[in-house]
Amino acid sequence: MFTAERVADKSDWITTDTGDWEIIIGLEIHAQVASEAKLFSGAPTQYGAEPNTQVTLVDAAMPGMLPVLNEYCVEQAVRTGMGMKAQINSFSRFDRKNYFYPDLPQGYQISQLYHPIVGEGKMLVELDEGESITVGIERLHLEQDAGKSIHDLDPNSTYVDLNRCGVALMEIVSKPDMRSSREAAAYVRKLRALVRYLGTCDGDMEKGNLRADVNVSVRRPGGELGTRCEIKNLNSMRFIQQAIEYEARRQIEILENGGEIDQETRLYNTDTGETRTMRSKEDAHDYRYFPDPDLLPVKLSEQWLAAIKADLPELPDEKKARFVSDYGLSDYDASVLVSDREKAAYYEEVAEGNDKKLAANWLLNEVFGKLNKENVDILDSPVSAVANRAIVGMISDKTISGKIAKQVFEICWEDGGDPAGIVEERGLKQVTDTGAIEAMIDEIITANPDQAAKVRDKPKTLGWFVGQVMQVSKGKANPQAVNEILRKKLLD
């Protein structure tokens, strides 16, 4: 299940004049650990700080400075591994990965190659229309980030900012189990949602706190694996998909013209939509890995691991299952609601004491639609979950109709206020008095005898009368009562 031999849906194959090609994709996700201090020093990790203001002597690799492992970062890695249902290794060790980066002062990166803190796991990834795939997790290891080289401040000089140098990263390596750009994007979305639920990474791709290296190769369906190329530092779902699609077609074109694929690291140009060579791809021996002599091996006790496991929150898959079984939501609706931790929490607050399906429909169709249209995050919504709970409650007990509810929501969005108070002050309560509704209907039928006669031959034209009643009542007549009375008068 977790190898490159998974059979892909033929719809994901690329068909050319020479036949079909299959894309093989594996991802390495670099997720910045949510921690106030770096992996091996007490320097802060605040985003956007002035250059070189969050650097200790350890980060700057001053002579005689020794790294000290941040226990909280280890805990965050373990939490993430448990969330992925992966093997937690009670013994792990840090290695030195030797290469030159001008923004990594010590001349090597402290990482984990031979003994990572988290081993194999698997993740169920949902696609469109109820499809799903299982992506194998090969490992999760801790490592330190490099700094940042800045080339555009001076035509003759490169500036170096070491604020990120030493920041803790979790590198999450998948197995080559994805077969299309949409599968890769869905996997990253699922992983991003997971770390946000766990609180181990904020998942902010714009800030670079979660970024992906994508390994792409192509082959004839069922054939031998091709030579892979790695595309570095992709920081959006859109760029991940575009880079995969371009790189796959680039490799296919080379192979169809009789060429060979060079194993290399490439960069994606977001302006041109193309990948370009960065460097030839190194293997592990090129980095001359060896155990870091300044750091002891990490040994985790069963008691410590049990305490972390007991403190795990409800995760997306479990929450979705509960929404489906306990609340009666569809798989799709539940998937949308649990895709983001804040959305799920907002929904549960709106649904409290209300009809759960009605609350979901209201959020999915009205509230989230408005948020998307206005490009507003749910945490910044002008209409609180408490206010939406009140609106859903008034729809449920028929105080207001769905149409009036939309009106109340818009008023709350623009001006704020208490939904119940708005309904009361503006006289928006639904008319449920069947006598008053019947009087309106009689008046409209009397004024439109020809239209009434058509209804018996064409029952669908009953909707015209419903519209007239709602117009006369200014949307306040109870729609169910209107339909029942009209049917009795015109169809029975």
ZAMARGU-4260 file (C-alpha; in steps of 0.2 Angstrom, whole numbers, plus 5000, padded with zeros to 4 digits):
<rodrens>
0) 5000/5000/5000 | 5014/5012/5004 | 5025/5009/4989 | 5026/5017/4972 | 5017/5002/4965
5) 5000/5009/4969 | 4989/5008/4954 | 4984/5025/4949 | 4967/5030/4941 | 4969/5031/4922
10) 4962/5049/4923 | 4978/5054/4931 | 4989/5048/4917 | 4997/5060/4904 | 4993/5054/4887
15) 5004/5059/4872 | 5007/5053/4855 | 5018/5039/4861 | 5006/5033/4874 | 5002/5035/4893
20) 5014/5041/4906 | 5011/5040/4925 | 5017/5053/4937 | 5026/5047/4954 | 5026/5060/4968
25) 5033/5060/4985 | 5034/5075/4996 | 5045/5082/5010 | 5036/5094/5021 | 5046/5106/5031
30) 5034/5112/5046 | 5041/5125/5058 | 5038/5119/5076 | 5027/5130/5085 | 5039/5135/5099
35) 5044/5152/5107 | 5063/5147/5106 | 5074/5139/5094 | 5079/5120/5093 | 5096/5122/5101
40) 5096/5139/5109 | 5085/5151/5119 | 5084/5164/5105 | 5066/5169/5101 | 5057/5164/5085
45) 5046/5180/5082 | 5041/5182/5063 | 5045/5199/5055 | 5058/5205/5068 | 5072/5216/5063
50) 5086/5206/5054 | 5099/5198/5066 | 5089/5203/5082 | 5085/5185/5086 | 5102/5177/5087
55) 5112/5170/5101 | 5130/5166/5101 | 5125/5147/5098 | 5115/5152/5082 | 5130/5162/5076
60) 5142/5147/5079 | 5154/5157/5090 | 5169/5146/5096 | 5165/5136/5112 | 5146/5138/5110
65) 5137/5121/5113 | 5119/5117/5107 | 5106/5112/5121 | 5091/5103/5114 | 5074/5111/5117
70) 5063/5098/5125 | 5047/5106/5120 | 5052/5105/5102 | 5054/5086/5105 | 5037/5085/5112
75) 5029/5094/5097 | 5037/5082/5085 | 5031/5067/5096 | 5013/5075/5096 | 5014/5076/5077
80) 5020/5059/5075 | 5006/5052/5086 | 4993/5063/5076 | 4999/5054/5060 | 4997/5037/5069
85) 5016/5034/5066 | 5029/5024/5075 | 5037/5035/5089 | 5055/5030/5092 | 5060/5029/5110
90) 5078/5031/5104 | 5083/5045/5092 | 5099/5054/5088 | 5106/5070/5080 | 5118/5070/5065
95) 5128/5083/5057 | 5124/5086/5038 | 5139/5095/5031 | 5137/5107/5017 | 5141/5126/5015
100) 5127/5138/5017 | 5133/5157/5019 | 5118/5159/5031 | 5122/5143/5041 | 5137/5149/5051
105) 5143/5133/5058 | 5145/5125/5041 | 5134/5110/5044 | 5115/5107/5048 | 5110/5097/5064
110) 5097/5085/5058 | 5092/5067/5060 | 5096/5054/5046 | 5100/5037/5054 | 5088/5038/5069
115) 5073/5049/5067 | 5062/5053/5081 | 5046/5047/5071 | 5046/5032/5060 | 5033/5025/5048
120) 5015/5030/5048 | 5000/5032/5036 | 4988/5046/5032 | 4970/5044/5024 | 4969/5058/5012
125) 4951/5063/5005 | 4950/5069/4987 | 4934/5075/4977 | 4918/5066/4976 | 4921/5054/4990
130) 4938/5047/4983 | 4952/5044/4995 | 4970/5038/4995 | 4982/5032/5008 | 4999/5040/5009
135) 5013/5032/5018 | 5024/5042/5030 | 5042/5037/5029 | 5048/5047/5043 | 5048/5063/5053
140) 5064/5070/5059 | 5069/5086/5068 | 5082/5098/5061 | 5087/5116/5062 | 5083/5129/5048
145) 5096/5140/5039 | 5096/5159/5039 | 5091/5169/5024 | 5102/5177/5011 | 5095/5193/5003
150) 5102/5198/4986 | 5091/5212/4981 | 5097/5226/4993 | 5114/5229/4985 | 5120/5225/4967
155) 5137/5220/4973 | 5133/5212/4990 | 5123/5199/4998 | 5115/5202/5015 | 5113/5188/5028
160) 5099/5188/5041 | 5101/5174/5054 | 5084/5176/5063 | 5078/5159/5056 | 5095/5151/5058
165) 5092/5137/5071 | 5073/5138/5071 | 5066/5120/5074 | 5059/5111/5059 | 5049/5095/5057
170) 5053/5087/5040 | 5039/5075/5036 | 5044/5063/5022 | 5031/5054/5012 | 5032/5038/5002
175) 5030/5040/4983 | 5011/5036/4984 | 5004/5051/4975 | 5000/5050/4957 | 4994/5068/4952
180) 4995/5086/4957 | 4978/5086/4965 | 4983/5071/4976 | 4998/5080/4982 | 4989/5096/4986
185) 4976/5086/4995 | 4989/5078/5005 | 4997/5094/5010 | 4980/5102/5015 | 4977/5086/5026
190) 4994/5088/5034 | 4992/5106/5037 | 4975/5104/5045 | 4983/5090/5056 | 4997/5101/5063
195) 4986/5116/5066 | 4974/5105/5076 | 4988/5098/5086 | 4995/5116/5088 | 5013/5109/5083
200) 5014/5121/5068 | 5003/5136/5063 | 5004/5130/5045 | 5006/5148/5038 | 5013/5145/5020
205) 5014/5163/5016 | 5027/5166/5030 | 5036/5150/5025 | 5031/5141/5041 | 5025/5126/5031
210) 5034/5123/5014 | 5036/5108/5002 | 5050/5100/4992 | 5042/5089/4979 | 5050/5074/4971
215) 5043/5070/4954 | 5047/5056/4941 | 5037/5048/4927 | 5036/5031/4920 | 5026/5020/4909
220) 5011/5013/4919 | 5017/4999/4929 | 5035/5000/4923 | 5052/5004/4932 | 5053/5019/4943
225) 5060/5034/4933 | 5074/5046/4939 | 5067/5059/4951 | 5070/5078/4952 | 5066/5088/4967
230) 5058/5105/4967 | 5062/5115/4982 | 5053/5127/4993 | 5035/5128/4987 | 5024/5138/4998
235) 5006/5137/4991 | 4995/5123/4985 | 4993/5132/4968 | 5012/5132/4966 | 5014/5114/4971
240) 5001/5109/4958 | 5008/5120/4944 | 5026/5114/4948 | 5022/5096/4947 | 5012/5097/4931
245) 5026/5107/4922 | 5040/5096/4929 | 5031/5080/4923 | 5028/5086/4906 | 5046/5092/4905
250) 5053/5075/4909 | 5041/5066/4897 | 5046/5078/4883 | 5065/5073/4886 | 5061/5055/4887
255) 5051/5055/4871 | 5065/5064/4862 | 5077/5050/4867 | 5085/5059/4881 | 5088/5055/4900
260) 5083/5063/4916 | 5097/5070/4927 | 5094/5068/4945 | 5094/5086/4951 | 5087/5099/4963
265) 5076/5112/4954 | 5067/5128/4958 | 5050/5134/4952 | 5048/5151/4945 | 5031/5157/4949
270) 5032/5171/4936 | 5035/5159/4921 | 5027/5144/4928 | 5043/5134/4924 | 5056/5124/4934
275) 5075/5127/4932 | 5091/5118/4938 | 5097/5123/4955 | 5111/5110/4958 | 5114/5092/4954
280) 5106/5080/4967 | 5117/5074/4981 | 5115/5058/4990 | 5117/5055/5009 | 5136/5051/5007
285) 5139/5068/4999 | 5134/5077/5015 | 5146/5066/5025 | 5133/5063/5039 | 5140/5058/5056
290) 5133/5058/5074 | 5134/5075/5082 | 5147/5074/5096 | 5139/5089/5106 | 5122/5081/5108
295) 5117/5065/5118 | 5105/5053/5110 | 5087/5056/5114 | 5078/5043/5125 | 5060/5044/5128
300) 5051/5035/5143 | 5035/5026/5141 | 5027/5037/5155 | 5032/5053/5145 | 5025/5047/5129
305) 5009/5041/5138 | 5006/5059/5145 | 5008/5067/5128 | 4996/5054/5120 | 4983/5057/5134
310) 4984/5076/5130 | 4980/5075/5111 | 4965/5084/5105 | 4951/5077/5095 | 4959/5076/5077
315) 4951/5079/5060 | 4947/5061/5056 | 4939/5058/5073 | 4929/5074/5073 | 4923/5071/5056
320) 4917/5053/5061 | 4908/5061/5076 | 4900/5074/5065 | 4893/5061/5054 | 4887/5048/5067
325) 4881/5060/5081 | 4875/5075/5071 | 4869/5066/5055 | 4880/5077/5043 | 4885/5070/5026
330) 4903/5065/5023 | 4906/5080/5012 | 4899/5093/5024 | 4908/5085/5039 | 4924/5085/5028
335) 4922/5104/5024 | 4919/5109/5042 | 4934/5099/5050 | 4946/5104/5036 | 4951/5119/5047
340) 4952/5119/5066 | 4944/5137/5068 | 4929/5132/5056 | 4926/5116/5066 | 4926/5126/5083
345) 4915/5140/5075 | 4902/5127/5069 | 4901/5118/5086 | 4898/5134/5094 | 4884/5139/5082
350) 4877/5121/5083 | 4876/5121/5102 | 4857/5119/5107 | 4852/5120/5088 | 4848/5108/5075
355) 4865/5102/5069 | 4861/5099/5051 | 4852/5116/5050 | 4867/5124/5058 | 4879/5116/5045
360) 4868/5121/5031 | 4868/5139/5037 | 4887/5140/5039 | 4891/5131/5023 | 4879/5141/5012
365) 4878/5158/5019 | 4892/5162/5032 | 4906/5154/5023 | 4900/5160/5006 | 4900/5178/5013
370) 4918/5176/5021 | 4925/5169/5005 | 4917/5183/4995 | 4924/5197/5006 | 4940/5187/5009
375) 4938/5188/5028 | 4945/5174/5039 | 4933/5166/5051 | 4942/5172/5066 | 4939/5190/5060
380) 4921/5188/5055 | 4910/5203/5060 | 4896/5191/5064 | 4901/5180/5079 | 4897/5162/5082
385) 4885/5167/5096 | 4876/5179/5084 | 4874/5165/5071 | 4868/5153/5084 | 4854/5165/5088
390) 4850/5167/5069 | 4849/5148/5067 | 4839/5146/5083 | 4826/5159/5076 | 4825/5149/5059
395) 4822/5133/5069 | 4808/5139/5080 | 4801/5148/5065 | 4803/5165/5072 | 4810/5171/5055
400) 4811/5163/5038 | 4827/5158/5029 | 4825/5174/5018 | 4823/5185/5033 | 4838/5176/5041
405) 4849/5182/5027 | 4843/5199/5029 | 4847/5199/5048 | 4864/5192/5044 | 4868/5206/5032
410) 4862/5219/5045 | 4874/5211/5058 | 4888/5210/5046 | 4887/5229/5042 | 4881/5236/5058
415) 4883/5223/5072 | 4870/5221/5085 | 4860/5207/5093 | 4850/5196/5080 | 4835/5194/5092
420) 4834/5213/5095 | 4836/5217/5076 | 4821/5206/5073 | 4810/5213/5086 | 4815/5231/5083
425) 4812/5230/5064 | 4796/5219/5065 | 4804/5205/5055 | 4795/5191/5064 | 4788/5178/5053
430) 4769/5178/5051 | 4763/5161/5057 | 4744/5166/5059 | 4736/5155/5046 | 4721/5167/5046
435) 4731/5182/5041 | 4740/5172/5028 | 4724/5165/5021 | 4717/5182/5019 | 4732/5188/5009
440) 4730/5172/4998 | 4712/5175/4995 | 4715/5193/4990 | 4729/5188/4978 | 4718/5174/4970
445) 4703/5185/4968 | 4714/5198/4959 | 4722/5185/4947 | 4708/5172/4942 | 4716/5168/4925
450) 4732/5163/4934 | 4723/5153/4947 | 4715/5143/4933 | 4732/5139/4926 | 4737/5130/4942
455) 4726/5115/4940 | 4733/5111/4922 | 4751/5116/4927 | 4754/5114/4946 | 4772/5121/4945
460) 4764/5138/4942 | 4759/5137/4960 | 4776/5145/4963 | 4770/5161/4956 | 4757/5163/4970
465) 4770/5159/4983 | 4781/5173/4976 | 4766/5185/4977 | 4762/5181/4995 | 4780/5183/5000
470) 4781/5199/4991 | 4765/5206/5000 | 4770/5200/5017 | 4788/5207/5014 | 4795/5190/5016
475) 4788/5187/5033 | 4774/5174/5029 | 4779/5156/5034 | 4783/5148/5018 | 4777/5131/5024
480) 4760/5138/5029 | 4759/5148/5012 | 4761/5132/5002 | 4749/5122/5012 | 4735/5134/5011
485) 4738/5137/4992 | 4738/5119/4988 | 4721/5117/4997 | 4713/5131/4988 | 4720/5128/4971
490) 4724/5110/4969 | 4713/5100/4981
</rodrens>
